Amino acid sequence: MTETKYSTPTSHAPQMRIVTASSCSAAVPCQPAAARASTQTPVAQPGSRRGWASVGAVALGAFVVVMTETLPVGLLPKIAEGLHVSLGLAGLMVLVPGLSAAVSAPLFFLGSGRLNRRPVILVLGLTVLISNAVVAVAPNFALVLIARMLLGATIGAFWTVVSPVGPKLVGPAGGTRAITVIAAGISGGTVVGLPAGQILGNLIGWRFTFATAGAATLLVVVAQAILLPSIPPDKSTHVRDLVKTVSRRAVQFGMAAGAVLFIGQFAAWTYVTPFLTDHTDLSSGVITLLFVVYGCGGIVGSLVAGSLFKRGVIGSFVGSTTAVAAMLIGLASAGTLPWLAGLLLALWGLIWGIANPATLVWLLDAAPENQEAASAVNVTNLQVSLALGSALGAILVSTTTLQTVFFVAGFTVLGSGVLAAVAGRFVTLAGRD
């Protein structure tokens, strides 16, 4: 049986550039001519300096969101010690945002159809600022979790609203290049967030690290207030858009494969810092360097992902998830060798830069006529899975060993590749230019 098969993919599956981060992805579709005729014109003239400056402002917003999201990964041991909680409990700083993002994405999709995107982006930036400020001064772990819950709600809304912004700012002809710029902001947030947690945590402590992130967020919001023009919405949104999207067989297969992938990925990723510290016996400085290498690998992976997806999204998903599984199992098996652990971590980042956006592209190609709904569904699915993965890691790290965490994570990711290979026999996605 096949689904979402089209004879004219250039009309039904518009070209897009994929934006990827450690725990999320976004894509900006270039609308076909018929769709553009029924929507408002871009708020900035295509190719204008104002339009490209606005794209830069959106990229800065993506940078601070991802940086704040990834910051605790390099700080978990220090936060656990400072707030007198276990390492497993501290891992909730990664789990809780995922749950709140999962709830906020579909709610925001349904409630934001008539909202101008400029004030929405500014408000979301301010909520990131508030989250960082609260964590910096929180007297107990409960308040820290509340602040991270606010961040998660922001993440779900942010990735939902950012998806169609690029072509609106510079026009469809510059849409791909615009998303390359935004992708640089997202990948930059990943590259900065992890080592910043290590470096600043050692120099000024974890509280001042979050305060510094808050100050950076304030600067970004000010820049956005100056640079962003009005960004009118495309159309009203309805529950039936979500229901229609989820009811597709190709979407269901994609959601299942993506969920299993994210559960395995974040069972391991949440505890990568203590793994490298305790199991591999690396110094804090070396770990910081490896995180930079991981992030740069992710940038390279995201740049080559688009070409791979043209050859086949499901095939790319199968290949990349199998490779990620091999990296995780390799770390569990030979992670005591520092040089090998560093090599495997770099390759992990490179391949994750392909596997992560493949989850979104799968859903977009399965429901090409309603891509905002597909994006919202993807955010909810993956954020729930991220939370489940972090919870699985917390349970394993509290009851077994860090080595076992990576073994279980690796075989879980391998399971997602097997599921995707089976799905490829039953569904066909829309073509891609």
Steps between C-alpha positions, in 0.01 A plus 500: 500500500628849424408844620564865407627418155507787254574520132603866516716534810612850418146620561417288801833466680660842491873534537615582849812533704521299820586660831634265765602514863589253763139430586289648231473592135311746289451553131391799300294407195503707185132528413383412150366778284138408556541516873684830486220654303261436786720638776640836583819617335830483686551775752843583361597539137673183370877537524483829693750579773214543746376152419840339551558695820168359622614148414810565708279608790302175476828306494605679819172395660562139400850531644387604848215245511731210416781631719267520801356158421842331486670694780414258785655201321847628589393613847300208641765382751549854635126571518440172680769585754391861542133418562572179694314265264607180328641499148195309380266762649705782347436338162141619532630836376513333160183291539260772622551742206425215262165430662390862506616553140295199395188657647564854380571423132149386396333753731703781350428374147128515572504834680748702296349487153401869504798638695765717340829310528717800598355558851475123547873457437580788737283359779655157459844657535393667824378168640843349431649795690265443794582128509874567515458766767288276724745210475785735589340603832280200586545395866385143434471242225120524478522862381770401251261244351224761473737727309598216269131421446455859379795453267344182361173679424705763317687236299179337379354832392825625348556207265138512391504870413848514345431238231350732232686822589798488262322538164275767648801716583702464180260339253485138375801544273723566801326256729768230487781744570298656782463165669873439464551815707244388758660154506830666586331664800353171616822304457690788659276475805588132526871568459495780760254354751692184586853643542360817661353282772842346554716813477276751679393240753862453602582872496196669654268220612178366352280782635703776338511291183121517473511870588742554213268311268218729615705809419578363153129432446414860589742629238344272240146617583611862464655421161181326388286795612712724277535273197183293468222643283134408527451132410129432436372142536398289203162363608284382786580161646262226611497173689402320181839593351673307778257207482535471123878503528522238776253270322737441208679164506828651382485755783429228755801296389718812507384595848569150632849481350585853618374429851715190541801689363462788744445271798831329432688817411405690812533209739871526416537872423359617833786323679784545252691734736518258796574218253804681362607610849455177694515223238751645251686698771538815292573843642249782489706686240516203265126441535435863411709461184315181408166675537617765254606225258162330546315822420715576195437146380129569531536810282674299228238226525213745461665655194524166318161373621303684232686326218447162662128562545460560127611141446255365756389617843421159646824351368695790651320446830585129502866558418555784746321333791697181449821704508394685818424165663848379408655810660310449827574130523863576413521752784354247743742230380825695468424832666788464746746580219514881487603529133232258386233663715587837345479361148168329566355817655602705194340245267193492723455875453551475124245222449251653745502809277339275235276279713339784696356701208400180321224455758343832402548463124329161516186659648511801267520276194221283639267802533632760253174697479498590872858540612442721804277226643764240417764714672285537813432126508872433462591733787252333734604149400872561535481703820297226671757251378784721622342507844451122497861452395626723779279312746635167375854628543422622851361160598797316353764730648339463842475120487782380272813655346572773247633233265162322513325828421690528173449134410123528548492833313692356206274200452193723537623726219572191292137400551387827342703421189342156474153652539574754226625226267172313550302822443678551168323190367154638576508875435635736236570863579458798271795565271765761578677736264 
